[in-house]
Amino acid sequence: MLRSSIIIMIVVLFSSSCLAQDSEQQLYDAYMSADMSVWARYIDSVDWHTATMSERAAVLNYEYGYTAHAVSINQEDAAQRLEQFANHLESHRADMDSGLYYSYKASLCSYRLSLERRQITKQIKGIYEYMNRAMEISPNDPFVLTMQGNVEFFNPFGSKQKALKYYQKADSIYNTPNQYNYPRWNIRALQIPLLQSMDKLGLTEEAIKKCHEILAKDPYFPFITELYLPSMLKKKKH
């Protein structure tokens, strides 16, 4: 259950005519409370064929997160959600940054690997090839950096030290005004493995400090308040 909640975190009742500010807040609140049904309703409410470029970009971002959720809990329509995300990505390719495009492609390989382990060699190769391209094109994009960090952190043969450096750079860029316009949930999804990498490297004091820094900006972060920070404080005492 805990593992599922963490995976969901690393990821609507309104018109699809635009992603209004209050609607984005609804999506963010749903993410923080792990109510992914709100995301599903939002994604399904958008008519892809008539959506503007900015609306499509928003849908892709939430599809990226929602597909991870669907795959992680073996949701009945996970494969269908994955293919819809893949189709939307290809139809929007000409209108998006190539680094982001290849990062999304890498995520698709990861999702397919989770659904079909027999494709392990093909999908792992794809993850590395796509992320190499993404990093060459957009080495300062925080989303791309987060994905590269994930490749290092979740790979048994990866480097936790390298992962932390990618996460820290992404976190710094996300917190620089007017740099990149990603939804706020992407920042929180980055900060989860950032804290976990600190933990794995034995940087308990730094992790606790980062927790308080994050909570100062967003006091409602259940992953930190209910799970991570109590664990770190307990570890510090021992």
C-alpha positions as CSV (number, residue, x, y, z in Angstrom):
1,M,0.0,0.0,0.0
2,L,2.8,2.4,0.9
3,R,4.7,1.6,-2.3
4,S,1.5,2.3,-4.3
5,S,1.0,5.6,-2.6
6,I,4.5,6.7,-3.3
7,I,4.2,5.8,-7.0
8,I,0.9,7.7,-7.2
9,M,2.6,10.7,-5.8
10,I,5.5,10.6,-8.4
11,V,2.3,11.7,-10.7
12,V,-12.3,16.9,-13.4
13,L,-15.3,18.7,-13.1
14,F,-14.9,21.6,-15.5
15,S,-15.0,22.5,-19.2
16,S,-12.2,21.4,-21.5
17,S,-12.2,24.8,-23.2
18,C,-9.2,25.9,-21.0
19,L,-7.2,24.8,-18.1
20,A,-8.2,27.6,-15.8
21,Q,-6.2,28.5,-12.7
22,D,-8.8,27.1,-10.3
23,S,-9.0,23.9,-12.4
24,E,-5.2,23.4,-12.2
25,Q,-5.6,23.8,-8.4
26,Q,-8.2,21.1,-8.3
27,L,-5.8,18.8,-10.2
28,Y,-3.0,19.6,-7.8
29,D,-5.2,19.1,-4.8
30,A,-6.3,15.7,-6.2
31,Y,-2.6,14.7,-6.7
32,M,-1.7,15.6,-3.2
33,S,-4.6,13.6,-1.8
34,A,-3.9,10.7,-4.2
35,D,-7.4,11.0,-5.8
36,M,-6.4,10.2,-9.4
37,S,-10.0,9.8,-10.5
38,V,-10.1,13.6,-10.8
39,W,-7.2,13.4,-13.3
40,A,-9.0,10.7,-15.3
41,R,-12.1,12.9,-15.5
42,Y,-10.0,15.8,-16.7
43,I,-8.2,13.8,-19.3
44,D,-11.4,12.3,-20.6
45,S,-13.1,15.7,-20.7
46,V,-10.7,17.1,-23.3
47,D,-11.5,16.7,-27.0
48,W,-8.0,16.1,-28.4
49,H,-9.0,16.9,-31.9
50,T,-10.3,20.4,-31.1
51,A,-7.9,21.2,-28.2
52,T,-5.4,24.0,-28.6
53,M,-1.6,23.4,-28.5
54,S,-1.4,24.5,-24.8
55,E,-4.4,22.3,-23.9
56,R,-2.7,19.3,-25.6
57,A,0.5,20.0,-23.7
58,A,-1.4,20.1,-20.4
59,V,-3.2,16.8,-21.2
60,L,0.1,15.1,-22.1
61,N,1.6,16.1,-18.8
62,Y,-1.3,14.7,-16.8
63,E,-1.5,11.6,-19.0
64,Y,2.2,11.0,-18.2
65,G,1.3,11.0,-14.5
66,Y,-2.0,9.2,-14.8
67,T,-0.6,6.4,-16.9
68,A,2.1,5.7,-14.3
69,H,-0.6,5.5,-11.7
70,A,-2.7,3.1,-13.8
71,V,0.2,0.9,-14.6
72,S,1.4,0.8,-10.9
73,I,-1.9,-0.5,-9.6
74,N,-2.6,-2.8,-12.6
75,Q,-5.6,-0.8,-13.5
76,E,-7.9,-2.6,-15.9
77,D,-7.5,0.0,-18.6
78,A,-3.8,0.6,-18.0
79,A,-2.7,-0.6,-21.5
80,Q,-5.4,1.5,-23.1
81,R,-4.3,4.6,-21.2
82,L,-0.8,3.9,-22.2
83,E,-1.6,3.7,-25.9
84,Q,-3.8,6.8,-25.8
85,F,-0.9,8.7,-24.2
86,A,1.5,7.3,-26.9
87,N,-0.9,8.3,-29.7
88,H,-1.4,11.8,-28.3
89,L,2.3,12.3,-27.9
90,E,3.0,11.4,-31.6
91,S,0.2,13.7,-32.8
92,H,1.6,16.6,-30.8
93,R,5.3,15.9,-31.6
94,A,5.7,18.7,-34.1
95,D,4.5,21.3,-31.6
96,M,6.6,20.4,-28.6
97,D,10.2,20.6,-27.4
98,S,12.2,17.6,-28.6
99,G,13.8,17.1,-25.2
100,L,10.4,16.8,-23.5
101,Y,9.2,14.5,-26.4
102,Y,12.1,12.1,-25.9
103,S,11.6,12.1,-22.1
104,Y,7.9,11.1,-22.6
105,K,9.1,8.4,-25.0
106,A,11.4,7.1,-22.3
107,S,8.5,7.0,-19.8
108,L,6.4,5.0,-22.3
109,C,9.2,2.4,-22.4
110,S,9.2,2.3,-18.6
111,Y,5.4,1.8,-18.6
112,R,5.5,-0.9,-21.3
113,L,8.2,-2.7,-19.3
114,S,6.0,-2.8,-16.3
115,L,3.1,-4.3,-18.3
116,E,5.2,-6.7,-20.3
117,R,8.4,-8.0,-18.7
118,R,9.2,-10.1,-21.8
119,Q,10.2,-6.8,-23.5
120,I,12.8,-6.0,-20.9
121,T,15.8,-5.7,-23.3
122,K,13.9,-3.6,-25.9
123,Q,12.4,-1.3,-23.4
124,I,15.5,-0.7,-21.2
125,K,17.4,0.1,-24.4
126,G,14.7,2.5,-25.4
127,I,14.8,4.3,-22.0
128,Y,18.5,4.9,-22.3
129,E,18.4,5.9,-25.9
130,Y,15.6,8.4,-25.5
131,M,17.0,9.9,-22.3
132,N,20.4,10.3,-24.0
133,R,18.7,12.3,-26.7
134,A,16.6,14.3,-24.3
135,M,19.6,15.3,-22.2
136,E,21.6,16.3,-25.3
137,I,18.7,18.6,-26.5
138,S,17.4,20.0,-23.2
139,P,20.1,19.5,-20.5
140,N,18.6,22.3,-18.3
141,D,14.9,21.4,-18.5
142,P,13.8,20.3,-15.0
143,F,11.4,17.7,-16.3
144,V,14.2,16.1,-18.4
145,L,16.6,16.3,-15.5
146,T,14.0,14.6,-13.2
147,M,13.6,11.8,-15.7
148,Q,17.4,11.4,-16.0
149,G,17.6,11.3,-12.2
150,N,14.9,8.5,-12.2
151,V,17.0,6.5,-14.6
152,E,19.9,6.6,-12.2
153,F,17.9,6.2,-9.0
154,F,15.6,3.4,-9.9
155,N,18.2,1.4,-11.9
156,P,19.9,-1.3,-9.7
157,F,23.1,-0.4,-11.5
158,G,22.6,3.3,-11.4
159,S,24.3,5.9,-9.3
160,K,22.4,7.4,-6.3
161,Q,25.0,10.2,-6.2
162,K,24.3,11.1,-9.9
163,A,20.6,10.9,-9.3
164,L,20.8,13.4,-6.4
165,K,22.7,15.8,-8.5
166,Y,20.1,15.7,-11.3
167,Y,17.3,16.1,-8.8
168,Q,18.9,19.0,-7.1
169,K,19.6,20.8,-10.3
170,A,15.9,20.2,-11.4
171,D,14.7,21.4,-8.1
172,S,16.8,24.6,-8.3
173,I,15.5,25.3,-11.8
174,Y,11.9,24.7,-10.9
175,N,12.3,27.3,-8.1
176,T,13.6,29.9,-10.5
177,P,10.8,32.2,-11.6
178,N,9.8,32.3,-15.2
179,Q,12.0,29.5,-16.4
180,Y,9.7,26.6,-17.2
181,N,5.9,26.5,-17.0
182,Y,5.2,23.0,-15.7
183,P,2.3,22.2,-13.5
184,R,3.1,22.3,-9.8
185,W,2.6,18.6,-9.3
186,N,5.8,18.0,-11.3
187,I,7.8,19.8,-8.7
188,R,6.3,17.7,-5.9
189,A,6.9,14.5,-7.9
190,L,10.5,15.5,-8.2
191,Q,10.9,16.2,-4.5
192,I,9.9,12.7,-3.5
193,P,12.8,10.8,-5.1
194,L,15.1,13.8,-4.2
195,L,14.4,13.1,-0.6
196,Q,14.6,9.4,-1.1
197,S,18.1,9.7,-2.7
198,M,19.3,11.8,0.3
199,D,18.0,9.0,2.5
200,K,19.8,6.3,0.5
201,L,23.1,8.3,0.7
202,G,22.8,8.7,4.5
203,L,22.2,12.5,4.3
204,T,19.5,12.5,7.0
205,E,20.1,16.0,8.3
206,E,19.9,17.4,4.8
207,A,16.8,15.4,4.1
208,I,15.1,16.8,7.2
209,K,16.1,20.3,6.3
210,K,14.7,19.9,2.8
211,C,11.5,18.6,4.2
212,H,11.0,21.7,6.3
213,E,11.9,23.9,3.3
214,I,9.2,22.2,1.2
215,L,6.6,22.3,3.9
216,A,7.2,26.0,4.4
217,K,5.9,26.5,0.8
218,D,3.3,23.8,0.9
219,P,2.3,22.6,4.4
220,Y,-0.1,19.9,3.0
221,F,2.2,17.3,1.6
222,P,1.1,13.9,3.1
223,F,4.1,12.0,1.7
224,I,6.3,14.2,3.9
225,T,4.2,14.9,6.9
226,E,2.7,11.4,7.3
227,L,5.5,9.2,6.0
228,Y,8.9,10.6,5.2
229,L,9.6,13.2,7.8
230,P,8.5,11.0,10.8
231,S,10.8,8.2,9.4
232,M,13.7,10.6,9.1
233,L,13.3,12.0,12.6
234,K,13.1,8.5,14.0
235,K,16.3,7.6,12.1
236,K,18.0,10.7,13.4
237,K,17.3,9.7,17.0
238,H,18.9,6.3,16.5
